[in-house]
Amino acid sequence: MNRPQHRPRKRFGQNFLRDPGIISAIASAIHPQAEDHLVEIGPGQGALTEALSASGCRLDVIELDRDLVPGLLAAFSINPRFKLHSADALKFDFASLAQEPGGLRVVGNLPYNISTPLIFKLLENAGIIRDMHFMLQREVVERLAATPGNKNWGRLGIMTQYHCQVENLFEVPPSAFFPPPRVQSAIVRLTPWPESPWQPCDESQLRKIVQAALAQRRKTLRNNLKGLIDAPTLEKLGLDPGARAETLELSQFIEITNAING
Ligand code: SAM
């Protein structure tokens, strides 16, 4: 895309991809097909948009910075399957785009300041999403893909893995962007489970339990869950009340949730 002079704006988290090798590696990971329906969040100056549009897929893009809209329209509105939404992705009604369950493929080199609330919003819409590919701060990807016992194992990873399979695909150095961010980035793929591997449970209750259990990471399960579940009930579930919550598997958080609700 032809880039008219645009000064990258910090408040919109603008670090534009410039490295053709990285752009093509991301496009290969996404592997868009003509029959797909892609939604790109924050197309910016179109670095990824170009590869997506070239696949012939149906493509909706959501961009907050109005100054970028004319350039995007000039480059892509010739494509009849392209539609630009000049909007805030955090307020956007993703369900309005979905014609069938599990249909949307969401992608984005996300502004780092909105990545966590945006992922939580998209998890609420997991039923209409086939997969998601995001460029995020490396630490956020490590939290998403964390496993029990790891210091990164927390609310973000647990609630994401409740809804999705998480794959940490590859890292992207600051030199791939203009301006270069101060942090390392990584690409993650989130695929909502077609059939959940977990026992059903009340999700809002699960979120509360995870938050309470991990509130003070050095404290024991018994202490962090005081008032919610007692030590004998934890023992009945085969759990050590003296253990730290960060060692618990997601299935065990679900068992605690169901024991409290049950
Ligand atoms: N995709 C482009 C690329 O890879 O070069 C731009 C990525 S840049 C990190 C983030 C983009 O998201 C910018 O274009 C920014 O204006 C846009 N953006 C920031 N906040 C947004 C929001 N709440 N909703 C939609 N777009 C947003």
Boltz pocket constraint, residues with backbone or C-beta under 6 A from the ligand:
constraints:
  - pocket:
      binder: B
      contacts: [[A, 11], [A, 12], [A, 13], [A, 14], [A, 15], [A, 16], [A, 17], [A, 18], [A, 41], [A, 42], [A, 43], [A, 44], [A, 45], [A, 46], [A, 47], [A, 48], [A, 62], [A, 63], [A, 64], [A, 65], [A, 68], [A, 87], [A, 88], [A, 89], [A, 90], [A, 108], [A, 109], [A, 110], [A, 111], [A, 112], [A, 114]]
      max_distance: 6.0
